Amino acid sequence: MTNWELKNCCKHEQVVFIATIGVSIVVILSLWRTVLLTPFKLITVFLHETSHALACKLTCGHVEGIQVHADEGGVTQTRGGVYCVILPAGYLGSSLWGLVFILASTKLLTARIAAGCLILALFVVLFVAKNWLLRGLCIGFIIFLAIVWVLQELTHVRILRYAILFIGVMNSLFSVYDIYDDLISRRVNSSDAEKFAQICPCPCNGVAWGVIWGIISFTFLCGSMYIGLVILS
């Protein structure tokens, strides 16, 4: 029986899981504006843009290219597809990636699968990347994940699950922060939510959609923590 009520919480693995998420959040927020987090921010931007690209392909559109910029911005060039699906897919996709990576970190096997899928995705993007920063980012993270994986398998440094968990928390936090930064604190008129408000028949502006997407993103983060505890119970 699945322990949805989390009876007898919390076991050692559950405590480690929550503690690691807590430490990750503190580290990320403390180092947010430093260069130390830049590579992780850029990989999160990459996954944001990848979500746009996947939404485009799933709605029968064509992806012409993906770019990630040094200022932590990005662009996915698409043709066709359903824009009402493609536009929110970036922010909400980042949250979904965060949930997937956080849950994948609960078991070594799923952490290996997540790392392998991310390496494969980065390799594929090498051929559709439109700028050298994204190509370099892909190569750098492939090497990073490969080193972490080798350390996991051949040494006593067992950090693969924690690396995947950190990437998951980074995606979840970056999604919420990006929505706040683009739509609430300074309102970027070219943001996905502003564009979505222009084509959506609902009487909501970009800020309103940003708040809605932000709530959904935060719910994803809380949900991933809860489901993770259930898996580890």
C-alpha positions in Angstrom: 0.0 0.0 0.0 1.2 3.5 -0.9 1.8 5.5 2.2 0.0 8.7 1.0 -0.7 9.8 4.5 3.1 9.7 5.3 2.6 7.7 8.5 5.7 7.2 10.6 7.5 10.0 8.8 10.3 10.6 8.7 12.8 7.9 8.0 16.5 8.5 7.5 16.2 8.8 3.7 13.2 11.1 4.0 15.1 13.4 6.4 18.1 13.4 4.0 15.8 14.2 1.1 14.2 17.2 2.8 17.5 18.4 4.2 19.2 18.3 0.8 16.3 20.2 -0.8 16.5 22.8 2.1 20.3 23.1 1.7 19.9 23.4 -2.1 17.4 26.2 -1.7 19.6 28.1 0.7 22.7 27.7 -1.6 20.8 28.7 -4.7 19.2 31.8 -3.1 22.5 32.8 -1.4 24.5 32.5 -4.6 21.8 33.6 -7.0 23.6 36.7 -8.3 27.1 35.1 -8.4 28.9 33.5 -11.3 29.0 30.2 -9.5 25.4 29.5 -10.4 25.6 30.8 -13.9 26.1 27.3 -15.6 23.1 25.9 -13.7 21.0 28.9 -14.6 21.9 28.5 -18.2 21.1 24.8 -18.2 17.7 25.8 -16.7 17.2 28.4 -19.5 18.1 25.6 -21.9 15.4 23.3 -20.5 12.9 26.3 -20.6 13.6 26.7 -24.3 13.5 22.9 -24.8 10.0 22.9 -23.3 8.9 25.5 -26.0 10.5 23.3 -28.7 8.8 20.1 -27.4 5.4 21.9 -27.3 5.9 23.1 -30.8 6.7 19.6 -32.1 3.8 18.1 -30.2 1.4 20.5 -31.9 2.8 19.7 -35.3 5.0 22.8 -35.6 8.7 23.1 -36.8 11.6 24.1 -34.5 14.0 26.2 -36.5 16.6 26.7 -33.7 17.3 27.3 -30.0 19.5 29.9 -28.5 20.7 30.5 -24.9 22.3 33.9 -24.2 24.9 34.9 -21.6 22.4 37.3 -20.0 20.4 34.2 -19.0 17.9 34.8 -21.7 16.9 32.5 -24.5 15.0 32.2 -27.8 13.3 29.3 -29.5 12.5 29.9 -33.1 9.4 28.0 -34.2 7.1 27.9 -37.2 3.6 26.7 -37.0 2.2 24.8 -34.0 -0.4 25.9 -31.5 0.9 29.1 -29.8 -1.5 28.8 -26.9 0.3 25.7 -26.0 3.9 26.7 -27.0 4.0 30.0 -25.0 3.2 28.7 -21.5 5.3 25.6 -22.1 8.5 27.4 -21.2 7.7 28.5 -17.6 5.5 25.5 -16.8 7.9 23.1 -18.6 10.7 24.3 -16.3 8.5 23.5 -13.3 7.7 20.1 -14.8 11.4 19.4 -15.4 12.1 20.4 -11.8 9.5 17.9 -10.6 10.8 15.1 -12.8 14.4 15.6 -11.6 13.5 15.9 -8.0 11.5 12.7 -8.1 14.2 11.0 -10.2 16.7 11.7 -7.4 14.8 9.5 -4.9 16.3 6.3 -6.4 19.7 5.6 -7.9 18.3 3.9 -10.9 16.0 6.8 -11.8 18.8 9.2 -11.2 20.9 7.3 -13.7 18.0 7.4 -16.2 17.5 11.1 -15.7 21.2 11.8 -16.2 21.3 9.6 -19.3 18.3 11.3 -20.8 19.7 14.8 -20.0 23.1 13.8 -21.6 21.2 12.5 -24.7 19.1 15.7 -24.9 22.2 17.9 -24.6 23.9 15.9 -27.4 20.9 16.3 -29.7 20.7 20.0 -29.1 24.3 20.4 -30.3 22.9 20.0 -33.8 20.1 22.5 -33.5 21.9 25.1 -31.4 22.1 28.5 -33.1 24.9 30.0 -31.0 28.2 28.8 -29.6 27.3 29.6 -26.0 24.6 26.9 -26.1 26.9 24.5 -27.8 29.6 25.1 -25.2 27.0 24.7 -22.4 25.9 21.4 -23.8 29.4 20.1 -24.0 30.3 21.4 -20.6 27.3 19.7 -18.9 27.8 16.5 -20.8 31.3 16.4 -19.3 30.0 17.4 -15.8 27.4 14.7 -15.7 29.8 12.1 -17.1 32.3 12.9 -14.3 29.6 12.8 -11.6 28.4 9.4 -13.1 32.0 8.0 -13.1 32.5 9.1 -9.5 29.2 7.4 -8.6 30.1 4.1 -10.2 33.9 3.8 -9.5 34.5 5.7 -6.2 33.0 6.3 -2.8 31.9 9.7 -3.9 28.1 8.9 -4.4 26.8 12.3 -5.6 24.8 11.5 -8.7 21.4 11.6 -6.9 22.3 14.9 -5.2 23.4 16.4 -8.5 20.1 15.5 -10.1 18.2 16.8 -7.1 20.1 20.1 -7.2 19.3 20.5 -10.9 15.6 19.8 -10.1 15.4 22.3 -7.3 17.2 24.9 -9.5 14.6 24.4 -12.3 11.7 24.8 -9.8 13.1 27.9 -8.2 14.2 29.5 -11.5 10.8 29.1 -12.9 9.1 30.8 -10.0 11.8 33.6 -9.9 11.8 34.1 -13.7 8.0 34.6 -13.6 8.3 37.1 -10.8 11.2 38.9 -12.4 9.7 39.1 -15.9 6.1 39.8 -15.1 5.7 41.3 -11.6 8.9 43.2 -10.5 9.7 44.8 -13.9 7.1 43.5 -16.4 8.9 42.6 -19.6 6.5 43.3 -22.5 8.1 40.7 -24.7 7.7 37.9 -22.1 5.8 34.7 -22.9 2.9 35.7 -20.6 2.4 39.1 -22.2 2.4 37.4 -25.7 0.0 34.8 -24.3 -2.4 37.5 -23.0 -2.5 39.0 -26.5 -3.7 35.8 -28.2 -5.8 34.3 -25.4 -9.5 35.2 -25.4 -9.6 35.2 -21.6 -9.7 38.8 -20.1 -6.3 38.5 -18.3 -3.2 40.6 -18.8 0.4 39.3 -18.7 0.8 39.9 -14.9 -2.3 37.9 -14.2 -1.1 35.0 -16.3 2.3 35.3 -14.6 0.7 35.0 -11.1 -1.3 32.0 -12.3 1.8 30.3 -13.8 3.8 31.2 -10.7 1.2 29.5 -8.4 1.3 26.4 -10.7 5.1 26.3 -10.6 5.2 26.6 -6.8 2.6 23.9 -6.5 4.8 21.6 -8.7 7.7 22.2 -6.3 5.6 21.4 -3.2 4.0 18.4 -5.0 7.4 17.0 -5.9 8.6 17.2 -2.3 5.4 15.5 -1.1 5.5 12.7 -3.7 9.3 12.3 -3.1 8.6 11.6 0.6 5.8 9.1 -0.4 8.3 7.3 -2.6 10.9 7.1 0.1 8.4 6.0 2.8 
